[in-house]
């Protein structure tokens, strides 16, 4: 029985599959590759799968878009007028908003996310998550070839994707696990090209239609429009192919954290008044009347009450009490108020874990909360890589590919917008790559030294094992080897033109250029002998003079 081998997909393979899914669809990739959906999800998660499944997925090419796909109405759409936001939340309404988020109804969840930002714990954690969007540079990377360079140069002047728009999209993606972008298409004066201007579409206008498995939105004219990623108008930003709003939306876990933190602060304020403000109890002399017949306080009781209130508020430093009356101070000696400090700190750490992926709040000197920048950056980078990858993929397949197909006729030359994320492991990766190359060539050298067959198949297999690019062996007619010649052997190999060129001299310009040094030497010897023979021969007698 044949054994099945598994392999972990490389990052390049995962990215190629994501490009194929974004440019086609999840169901189309499954249908073309004949790979089960569970296996495909394992591949996208970077888990080991059967090698045959990886080979099938490797044959799936991203969809090439053509200009004919985007012919249609260029009239831009407008979202409906925003309604008044909800700012008062109880636990029941918070749970209802979370349920709507899980179902793909985003109106109430968007309002909940807006209110959550007013909390200091949520605001700080969310701001730390989004801060690198402004700090990290993004560059437009062209496709390979001269045509890709030209397309990137044109896109820089014709595709407008402001960083503040991407910042808003990033925030929506973090809050809800999904964000929607819209392309306003603008035709130039002579009608020869179309520019794209990208903007965010309000997520509160969007819903998921579970029966048709499609997202749709309401527009300003009360019409209902389906959202299809990459159709020239719509761009869907997401990290997961299926219902991403249920998997990586911070509003789901953050909502109850926000409620616990807000309620804890409110209870803390109430406990502060109970512990920090002493109560005063006054007692009149026994037998003194307190109420009149109509139930109102007697003048004596009223005066004594005003005195007690003034003393409690601190407005009156002294007073005169009725004869026989007493004043008793009541103070809360409980230490239960300390629980609120622990509760609020716990919720602040929970908010950091949800939004940043780690507990970034640390006790600093003096008890003040601090942030470990190195730890925060290292962990947040893993979260940001997912955020930036989703934004890069969305812009590529939803903005640049349609624009390139419309203006250049083919989407293969569309550029990428790449974030220049610093790689803290770059030095280690370079050292590992250099070591892989050294081991690769050492293995080939050892195989040749032991007279083993080293053909292209062997080179490919060893290169795959050492994870280096596969080099191509030279063809048989171009294979050369070093031949060590004796000094006297050069005379029969080196020709005249080669010898003169090595000395910096021009060629002879005659048949001597193609003669070897040995032939030239023999010719010179022969010429010298002829001259010697001519010099040694007796002179010929003079011709007779005829009168």
C-alpha positions in Angstrom: 0.0 0.0 0.0 1.4 3.4 -1.0 2.3 5.7 1.8 1.0 9.3 1.8 3.4 12.1 2.4 2.5 15.4 3.8 4.2 18.8 3.4 3.8 22.2 4.9 2.9 24.8 2.2 5.4 27.6 1.7 4.4 31.3 2.2 4.7 31.8 -1.6 2.3 29.0 -2.2 -0.2 30.3 0.3 -0.1 33.8 -1.2 -0.6 32.4 -4.8 -3.7 30.4 -3.5 -5.0 33.6 -1.9 -4.5 35.5 -5.1 -6.4 32.8 -7.0 -9.3 32.8 -4.5 -9.5 36.6 -4.5 -9.4 36.8 -8.3 -11.9 33.9 -8.8 -13.8 32.6 -5.8 -13.5 30.0 -3.2 -16.0 27.6 -4.8 -14.3 28.0 -8.3 -10.8 27.2 -6.9 -12.3 24.1 -5.1 -14.0 23.0 -8.3 -10.9 23.5 -10.5 -8.4 21.9 -8.1 -10.6 19.0 -6.9 -9.4 19.7 -3.4 -11.7 19.5 -0.4 -12.7 22.7 1.3 -11.3 21.5 4.6 -7.9 20.7 3.0 -7.9 24.2 1.4 -8.5 25.8 4.8 -5.6 23.9 6.2 -3.4 25.1 3.4 -4.4 28.7 4.0 -3.6 28.2 7.7 -0.1 26.9 6.9 -0.8 23.4 8.2 0.7 20.3 6.6 -1.4 18.6 4.0 -1.0 15.8 1.4 1.6 16.7 -1.3 -0.8 15.7 -4.1 -3.2 18.4 -2.8 -0.5 21.0 -3.0 0.4 19.9 -6.5 -3.2 20.3 -7.6 -3.5 23.7 -6.0 -0.2 24.8 -7.6 -1.8 24.3 -11.1 -4.5 26.8 -10.3 -3.6 30.1 -12.0 -5.0 33.4 -10.9 -7.8 34.7 -13.1 -6.6 37.1 -15.8 -9.0 40.0 -16.2 -9.8 41.6 -19.5 -11.2 45.0 -20.4 -14.5 43.5 -21.7 -15.5 42.4 -18.2 -15.8 46.0 -17.0 -17.9 47.6 -19.6 -21.0 49.1 -18.0 -22.5 52.1 -16.3 -19.9 54.5 -14.8 -22.4 56.4 -12.8 -21.1 56.4 -9.1 -23.2 55.0 -6.3 -23.9 56.9 -3.0 -24.7 55.4 0.4 -27.9 56.5 2.2 -27.8 59.4 4.6 -26.5 58.3 7.9 -29.0 58.0 10.7 -28.5 59.2 14.3 -26.0 57.0 16.2 -26.9 55.0 19.3 -25.0 56.2 22.4 -26.9 54.6 25.3 -26.1 50.9 25.7 -27.3 48.3 28.2 -26.2 44.7 28.3 -29.2 43.5 26.4 -28.6 45.9 23.5 -24.9 45.0 23.5 -25.7 41.3 23.1 -28.2 42.1 20.3 -25.4 44.0 18.4 -23.1 41.0 18.8 -25.8 38.7 17.4 -26.2 41.0 14.4 -22.5 41.0 13.8 -22.5 37.2 13.7 -25.3 37.2 11.2 -23.7 39.8 9.0 -26.1 42.6 9.8 -23.7 45.5 10.4 -25.9 48.5 11.3 -26.0 48.0 15.0 -22.5 46.6 15.4 -21.0 49.7 13.7 -22.8 51.9 16.2 -21.5 49.7 19.0 -17.9 50.0 17.8 -18.2 53.8 17.6 -19.4 53.9 21.3 -16.7 51.5 22.4 -14.0 54.0 21.2 -15.0 56.4 24.0 -13.6 54.0 26.6 -10.0 54.6 27.5 -9.0 50.9 27.5 -10.6 50.2 24.1 -9.3 53.5 22.6 -5.7 52.8 23.7 -5.6 49.2 22.5 -7.3 50.1 19.2 -5.0 53.1 18.6 -1.9 50.9 19.1 -3.2 48.4 16.6 -3.8 51.1 14.0 -0.8 53.3 14.6 1.7 51.5 12.3 -0.7 52.2 9.4 0.6 55.8 9.5 4.2 55.0 10.4 5.0 52.2 7.9 5.7 53.2 4.3 3.8 51.6 1.4 5.3 51.4 -2.1 3.8 50.6 -5.4 5.6 47.5 -6.7 5.4 46.9 -10.5 4.9 43.5 -12.1 7.9 41.9 -13.9 8.9 43.3 -17.3 8.9 46.6 -19.1 5.1 46.5 -19.5 4.7 46.1 -15.8 7.0 49.1 -15.2 4.9 51.2 -17.5 1.6 50.1 -15.9 2.9 51.0 -12.4 4.0 54.4 -13.6 0.6 55.1 -15.0 -1.2 53.7 -11.9 0.7 56.1 -9.7 -1.0 59.0 -11.5 -4.4 57.4 -12.3 -5.3 55.3 -9.2 -5.9 57.4 -6.1 -5.9 55.5 -2.8 -5.3 58.1 0.0 -3.7 56.8 3.2 -6.5 58.3 5.3 -9.0 56.2 3.4 -6.8 53.1 3.9 -6.6 54.0 7.6 -10.4 54.1 7.9 -10.6 50.8 6.1 -8.0 49.3 8.4 -10.0 50.4 11.5 -13.2 48.8 10.1 -11.3 45.6 9.3 -10.0 45.4 12.8 -13.4 46.1 14.4 -15.6 43.9 12.2 -13.3 41.5 10.3 -14.4 42.9 7.0 -14.4 46.3 5.2 -15.9 47.5 1.9 -14.2 49.8 -0.6 -15.7 51.5 -3.6 -14.1 52.8 -6.8 -15.3 56.0 -8.4 -14.3 55.8 -12.0 -13.4 59.0 -13.8 -13.0 59.2 -17.6 -10.4 61.7 -18.9 -11.2 64.5 -21.3 -10.5 62.6 -24.5 -12.0 59.4 -23.3 -8.9 57.3 -23.7 -8.4 56.2 -20.1 -10.3 55.8 -16.8 -8.9 56.8 -13.4 -9.9 55.1 -10.2 -10.6 57.0 -6.9 -10.9 54.7 -4.0 -13.1 55.4 -0.9 -14.6 53.4 1.9 -18.2 52.3 1.7 -20.1 52.6 5.1 -20.3 49.1 6.5 -23.6 49.9 8.4 -25.3 49.9 5.0 -24.2 46.4 4.2 -25.8 43.1 4.9 -25.2 39.4 4.2 -27.9 37.5 2.3 -27.5 34.0 3.6 -30.0 32.5 1.2 -28.1 33.8 -1.9 -24.7 33.8 -0.1 -23.9 37.3 -1.3 -23.4 40.7 0.3 -25.6 43.6 -0.7 -26.0 47.3 0.3 -28.6 50.0 0.3 -27.9 53.2 -1.7 -29.1 56.7 -1.5 -31.9 56.2 -4.0 -33.2 53.3 -1.9 -32.0 50.7 -4.4 -30.4 47.4 -3.4 -27.1 46.6 -5.0 -25.1 43.3 -4.7 -21.4 43.6 -3.8 -19.1 41.5 -5.9 -15.4 41.9 -5.2 -13.2 42.8 -8.1 -16.0 43.8 -10.5 -14.5 47.3 -11.0 -16.7 48.9 -8.4 -16.4 46.9 -5.2 -13.4 45.8 -3.1 -13.9 43.5 -0.1 -11.2 43.5 2.5 -11.0 40.3 4.6 -8.6 37.8 6.1 -10.9 34.7 5.6 -12.8 33.5 2.6 -16.0 32.5 4.4 -17.9 34.8 6.7 -14.8 36.6 8.0 -17.0 38.9 10.3 -17.5 35.8 12.6 -13.8 35.0 13.0 -11.5 38.0 13.5 -13.8 40.9 14.6 -12.6 42.6 17.7 -16.1 44.0 18.4 -17.3 40.5 19.3 -14.9 39.9 22.2 -14.3 43.6 22.9 -18.0 44.5 23.5 -18.3 42.6 26.8 -14.8 43.8 27.9 -16.0 47.3 27.3 -19.2 46.7 29.3 -17.3 45.2 32.2 -14.8 48.0 32.2 -17.5 50.7 32.1 -19.6 49.1 34.7 -16.6 48.6 36.9 -15.7 52.3 36.7 -19.3 53.3 37.5 -19.4 51.0 40.5 -16.0 52.3 41.6 -17.3 55.9 41.5 -20.2 54.9 43.7 -18.0 53.0 46.1 -15.7 56.0 46.3 -18.6 58.1 47.7 -19.5 55.5 50.2 -15.9 55.1 51.5 -14.6 58.6 51.1 -17.6 60.6 52.5 -18.4 60.0 56.1 -22.1 60.0 57.2 -23.3 62.0 60.2 -26.2 60.8 62.4 -27.8 63.3 64.8 -29.9 62.5 67.8 -32.1 65.0 69.8 -32.7 64.7 73.5 -35.2 62.1 74.4 -38.7 63.4 74.5 -38.1 66.2 72.0 -40.7 66.4 69.3 -39.5 65.9 65.7 -42.7 66.2 63.6 -45.6 68.6 63.8 -49.2 67.4 63.5 -49.1 67.9 59.7 -45.9 65.7 59.4 -43.4 68.4 58.8 -40.3 68.8 60.9 -40.5 71.0 64.0 -38.3 74.2 64.0 -35.9 72.5 66.4 -35.6 69.4 64.3 -35.3 71.4 61.1 -32.5 73.6 62.5 -30.6 70.6 63.9 -30.8 68.8 60.5 -29.5 71.8 58.7 -26.6 71.9 61.1 -25.8 68.2 60.6 -25.9 68.6 56.7 -23.6 71.7 56.9 -21.1 69.8 59.0 -21.1 66.8 56.6 -20.5 69.0 53.6 -17.7 70.9 55.3 -19.3 74.3 54.7 -19.7 75.1 58.4 -16.7 74.8 60.7 -18.8 75.0 63.9 -22.4 75.1 65.2 -24.7 75.2 68.2 -26.6 72.0 69.0 -29.9 71.8 71.0 -29.4 70.8 74.6 -29.0 67.1 75.1 -28.5 66.3 71.4 -25.6 64.2 70.1 -23.8 63.9 66.7 -22.3 60.5 65.6 -20.0 60.0 62.6 -20.4 56.8 60.6 -17.5 55.6 58.4 -17.3 52.6 56.1 -14.2 50.6 57.2 -14.5 47.9 54.5 -11.6 47.3 52.0 -13.9 46.0 49.3 -13.1 49.0 47.1 -9.8 47.4 46.2 -11.6 44.9 43.9 -12.4 47.7 41.5 -8.7 48.5 40.9 -8.1 44.8 40.0 -11.2 44.6 37.9 -10.4 47.6 35.7 -6.8 46.6 35.3 -7.9 43.1 34.3 -10.2 44.5 31.6 -7.6 46.9 30.3 -5.2 43.9 29.8 -8.0 42.0 28.2 -8.6 44.8 25.7 -4.9 44.8 24.8 -4.9 41.1 24.2 -8.0 41.3 21.9 -6.7 44.2 19.8 -3.0 43.8 20.0 -2.6 40.1 20.5 -0.7 40.5 23.8 -1.0 42.0 27.2 0.9 45.2 26.6 0.2 46.9 29.9 3.0 46.4 32.4 3.6 47.7 35.9 6.1 50.5 35.6 8.1 52.3 38.4 5.7 53.9 40.9 2.8 51.7 39.9 1.9 53.7 36.7 0.9 51.6 33.7 3.6 51.3 31.0 4.0 49.8 27.6 6.9 47.4 26.7 7.6 48.8 23.2 9.8 45.9 22.0 7.3 43.3 23.1 4.4 45.3 21.7 6.1 45.7 18.3 7.1 42.1 18.1 3.7 40.7 18.8 1.7 43.4 17.0 3.8 42.7 13.9 2.2 39.3 13.6 -1.2 40.9 13.8 -0.2 43.7 11.4 1.1 41.2 8.8 -2.4 39.8 8.6 -4.0 43.2 8.4 -1.6 44.5 5.8 -1.8 41.3 3.7 -5.6 41.6 3.6 -5.3 45.3 2.5 -2.6 44.5 -0.1 -4.7 41.6 -1.5 -7.9 43.7 -1.6 -6.2 46.6 -3.4 -4.5 44.3 -5.9 -7.6 42.3 -6.9 -10.2 44.9 -6.3 -8.6 48.1 -7.5 -5.3 47.7 -9.5 -6.3 44.6 -11.5 -9.6 46.0 -12.8 -7.9 49.3 -13.5 -5.1 47.6 -15.4 -7.5 45.4 -17.3 -9.6 48.5 -18.4 -6.7 50.7 -19.4 -4.1 48.1 -20.5 -6.3 45.3 -21.6 -4.8 42.7 -19.3 -4.6 42.4 -15.5 -1.3 40.5 -15.4 0.7 43.7 -15.4 -1.2 45.3 -12.4 1.1 46.5 -9.6 1.0 45.7 -5.9 0.9 48.2 -3.1 3.4 46.7 -0.6 3.9 47.7 3.0 7.6 47.9 3.9 7.4 45.9 7.1 10.7 45.6 8.9 11.8 42.0 9.3 13.5 41.4 12.7 14.7 38.0 11.5 16.2 39.2 8.2 19.8 38.6 9.3 19.0 35.1 10.5 17.1 34.3 7.3 20.1 35.5 5.2 22.5 33.4 7.2 20.2 30.3 6.9 19.9 30.9 3.1 23.7 31.2 2.7 24.1 28.0 4.7 21.5 26.2 2.5 23.4 27.2 -0.6 26.7 26.0 0.9 25.3 22.6 1.8 23.7 22.3 -1.6 26.9 22.8 -3.5 28.9 20.7 -1.1 26.5 17.8 -1.7 26.8 18.1 -5.5 30.6 18.3 -5.2 30.7 15.2 -3.0 28.5 13.3 -5.4 30.7 14.2 -8.4 33.8 13.2 -6.4 32.3 9.8 -5.8 31.5 9.4 -9.5 27.7 9.5 -8.9 25.3 10.6 -11.5 24.4 14.3 -11.2 21.8 15.2 -13.8 19.0 17.8 -13.8 16.6 15.6 -11.9 19.1 15.0 -9.1 19.9 18.8 -9.0 16.2 19.6 -8.7 15.6 17.1 -5.9 18.6 18.3 -3.9 17.6 21.9 -4.4 14.1 21.2 -3.2 15.5 19.4 -0.1 17.8 22.4 0.8 15.1 24.9 -0.2 17.2 26.8 -2.7 16.3 27.9 -6.3 16.8 25.1 -8.8 19.8 25.9 -11.1 20.0 24.5 -14.6 22.9 22.3 -15.7 24.8 23.4 -18.7 24.1 21.5 -22.0 26.5 18.8 -23.1 28.0 21.0 -25.9 28.8 23.8 -23.5 30.3 21.8 -20.7 33.9 22.7 -20.1 36.6 21.3 -17.8 40.0 22.6 -16.8 42.9 21.1 -18.7 46.4 21.7 -17.3 48.9 22.0 -20.1 52.7 21.8 -20.0 54.5 25.0 -20.9 55.6 23.5 -24.2 52.0 22.6 -25.1 50.8 26.2 -25.3 52.7 26.6 -28.6 50.5 24.1 -30.3 47.2 25.6 -28.9 47.6 29.4 -28.8 47.3 31.2 -32.1 49.0 34.3 -33.4 46.1 36.8 -32.8 45.6 35.4 -29.3 49.2 35.9 -28.3 49.3 39.4 -29.7 46.1 40.3 -28.0 47.5 39.2 -24.6 50.4 41.5 -25.2 48.1 44.4 -26.1 49.2 44.3 -29.8 47.0 44.4 -32.9 46.6 41.3 -35.1 48.9 40.7 -38.1 46.1 41.1 -40.5 47.2 38.2 -42.6 47.4 34.4 -42.5 49.7 34.5 -39.5 46.8 35.3 -37.2 45.4 31.8 -37.6 48.7 30.0 -37.2 49.8 28.5 -33.8 52.9 29.7 -32.0 54.6 26.5 -33.0 53.8 27.1 -36.7 54.9 30.7 -36.5 58.2 29.6 -34.9 58.8 27.0 -37.6 58.0 29.5 -40.3 60.4 32.0 -38.7 63.1 29.3 -38.6 62.5 28.5 -42.2 62.6 32.1 -43.3 65.8 32.6 -41.3 67.4 29.5 -43.0 66.5 30.9 -46.4 68.1 34.2 -45.6 71.3 32.5 -44.4 71.5 30.3 -47.5 71.0 33.4 -49.7 73.8 35.2 -47.8 76.2 32.3 -48.1 75.8 31.7 -51.8 78.5 33.2 -54.2 77.5 36.3 -56.0 76.3 35.9 -59.6 78.8 37.1 -62.3 77.9 40.4 -63.8 76.1 40.3 -67.1 78.4 41.0 -70.2 78.3 44.5 -71.6 77.4 44.5 -75.3 78.9 47.3 -77.2 
